[in-house]
Amino acid sequence: IVRKYCALFILLLKADYPTRWSDAFAQLLALPDLPSCKTDMAMKLKYIDFILTALIEFEREVVEIYETKTAEECKKSKEIKEEIRKGAINDIGRLLSLIMENYTSFKENGAEGIVEKALLVTKDFIDWGPIELFLPNLSYFVLFLGKPGLQVNSAKCIYSIIDKGMEPKKKLDLFETYGLLHVLSQWNPAVTSSEEEFGKALAATINKIGMFLFETTATEKNEYAVRSKAQSLISIPLNLALKCLDQDSYIVALHVAEILTYYIATLKHSLLEDAQISFLQNLFLIILKRIIYPSWYIVGEENDANIASEWYDQFRNCLTSLFINIVEIPAMSNKIIAYLGDLLNNLHANFAMFTPHQREVPLYLFYNMGIGVADTNFKLDSWMKPPTDPRWGPIDTALTTIFSIPNLFVSDHGTIRIAFEIAVRYSGYFETHEKSLSAMMNIFTSDKGIMSPSKFIASVAAHALCRFYDSLKQTKEMQSFSSVVLACSKSLIQSSLSGSLAVAEEMIEDLHQIIGIIIAEPSTLPAASVSTIEDFYNLHMKIVKKEGNHPKLSNQFIRSMLLLAGSLEAIKAPELKATMVTVSEGVLFVFQSNAASTSVRDSALLFFNRMIISLGEDILPLLAQTIELSFKNFDVVAFKHVTHMTHVTVQMWKSVAFASQILPSLLSSVSSIGLPSDVVSDLEKARLDAIHSYLKLIKLLAVTNVGVYYKLPLDLFGTLLDFLCNGTKSKVIEIRKVVFGVINLMLSCSFGIAMSGDKFGSPSSPSKGTKPFTLSPEHAEYASLLVKQASDCSFCSLSLLDMRDPDDVQCIQDIGMLHCL
């Protein structure tokens, strides 16, 4: 009931304050002074509680800005806050200070919750009120950090003060006056679950203080004494951040990631002092301790997504980022490589003694170490020839240790996954270790890899093999495994299509991509590529024809064929070209069988978008049928695909006849696509993009066939001009620029036609001796209507243009030139 009365009070206040109810806050704050409260403490406490609850509701209803608030509401909120700053806020501040000052009395009356609410209100008012009003309360905030019921809001109040704009010297003096850093340094961040909110608030405050000190130190305009003082205090929040990182609450630990990351970044190009090296070593040991998966965490397909695992994943990513940053410091990389080398030797010698999660840690860190080492000018892709960098030796030794660990690939999911990823990241190692490459490929193609009965392991292995093979495909040793990889892939794909084996869809795509890489290799003879493509094409078509109208299988077939051909550049061998034309016929057949499926349509259009570049005119008849079929189920995505393919046929293959055949359907589809409104959304951006591509195509065709231009819907130009004049400049600058581009295309297209030459691709500007094109009566009428539309909105559009913007200036020039026509 109290909350509802408070809500009602705030609604009345929003409506009438300050014009019709100027003393609203004075009346609210006077409630505890009513005669009935002089002898009734319980009633007085209720009124104070009512005031605080109303102020909390005020923050939610008036101050906070959220999406559903209208511009008028935001304006009203600003007016209310400005009026409060003129006087009422001082009375509110005095009440809050009195409550904190009389904490003992409230506690004795069993009303400690009132002090907690007062702190919450104080925190809200610090954010937008005058800081001078609340600074005297800092001593209470520091004191209340030791009071369990008041800790959270006290820490938030301190955070708000630190976050407030203030002269650096004044803020540093606050730390000293109130002993804030001394109090924080006594805090033990090993919070329990019930204290987690306090831990989060305090960790955020520590991070904020640390970032302030770093910023003050780095800002040269600050006085030397101020910078020196800030520098002398930095170690306190840094050491506290280490404590926050080294405890069981992942959420608390994440709040100090910023300060630790920033500090490490400042050390990357510095000559480190002993204290700094010691700090980094301690940080590394905390990472090593905390990065191990918790006992309840299950790696692999059985792991259920839950809030705890999501928080841990974020925490682990944070630790990983910190580790990589440490490795990027030259003075630390050698130490870490040596330390991990010792851990890996111990793992090799005692593999069975470690738990699965313990085994994964040194492997995981070694895997991520590659990023940090590479970023210090030690390129991983240069390992075909051992580099002169002295770190190569220990890393090479460590890799040999890893890949000789017994039962490495028959252990747990986490260990196996990271072992495969190490092979991919450090693939250059295998160029100088042929026996290791042979052993690794045997694992990839065995029941320890892609042939594993475990769906998770098989999928992980396939994804790794795809990248591993691609990185080493030019070596003779890897090429010798191509037949084995193809045989395994065929067996798995066949079993998946027949339903006898459950295989992840991602794995099927990876296998087809591997096959595509093998086919595209220069060392693979055309006859062998043809045979491989035909094998897999027939394998898929047999199942697809059997199932008939089956969008999922059909979509998988088209995507698989695209992956097979994805690595082929220009297909020159006649037999290979003929095979890909056959595959294209199969894709069209499948599309025809699933014409109502949008996903199949998109896959088919994507396939032909790729094939038009590789096969050119050989598939134009198939392309025409595909496009015509697409018009039956048309939208923005299809429109963009079709426009792009038509553009390619004109630009690459000079096939104007084909484009002219498609153009009527494209013209009629423009209205179905529709133009965007002035509200930004992905769909509307896609519409603009599609229309833009369409007009570029028209411009290209118009150079050859002047009549094409006059088939444009006249209202399209008018609609774009109207869109330009509807005040979009201030709302959606991004869309406005695209609209300008579209209008410019139409205008420049008009000028180009009026003076273009006869040859394909000739410049649109007139050359010497070129006679101006004489408009037919029909075309002249069209041009005059266009001029009229431009005239009608010229003044309106000019008011929205920016003379400093080249696009806008060009549009002004184009409109002027159109008037001259």
ABEGO torsion letter per residue (X at the ends): XAAAAAAAAAAAAAAAOAAABAAAAAAAAAAAABAAAAABAAAAAAAAAAAAAAAAAAAAAAABBBAABBAAAAAAAAAAAAAAAAAAAAAAAAAAAAAAAAAAAAAAAGAAAAAAAAAAAAAAAAAABBAAAAAAAAAAAAAAAABAAAAAAAAAAAAAAAABBBBAAAAAAAAAAAGAAAAAAABBABBBAAAAAAAAAAAAAAAAAAAAAAAAAABAABBAAAAAAAAAAAAAAAAAAAAAABBABAAAAAAAAAAAAAAAAAAAABBBBAAAAAAAAAAAAAAAAAABBBAABBBEAABBBBAAAAAAAAAAAAAAAAAAAAAABAAAAAAAAAAAAAAAAAAAAAAAABBAAAAAAAAAAAAAAAAAAAAAGBBAAAAABBBABAAAAAAAAAAAAAAABBGAAABBAAAAAAAAAAAAAAAAAAAABAAAAAAAAAAAABAABAABABAAAAAAAAAAAAAAAAAAAABAAAAAAAAAAAAAAAAAAAAAAAGABBBBAAAAAAAAAAAAAAAABAABBAAAAAAAAAAAAAAAAAAAAAAEBBAAAAAAAAAAAAAAAAABBBBABAAAAAAAAAAAAAAAAAAAAAAABAAAAAAAAAAAAAAAAAAEAAAAAAAAAAAAAAAABBBAAAAAAAAAAAAAAAAAAGBAAAAAAAAAAAAAAAAAAEBBBABBBAAAAAAAAAAAAAAAAAAAAAAABAAAAAABBAAAAAAAAAAAAAGAAAABAAAAAAAAAAAAAAAAAAAAAAABBABBGBBABBBBGBBBBBBBAAAAAAAAAAAAAAAAAAAAAAAABBAABAAAAAAAAAAAAAAAX
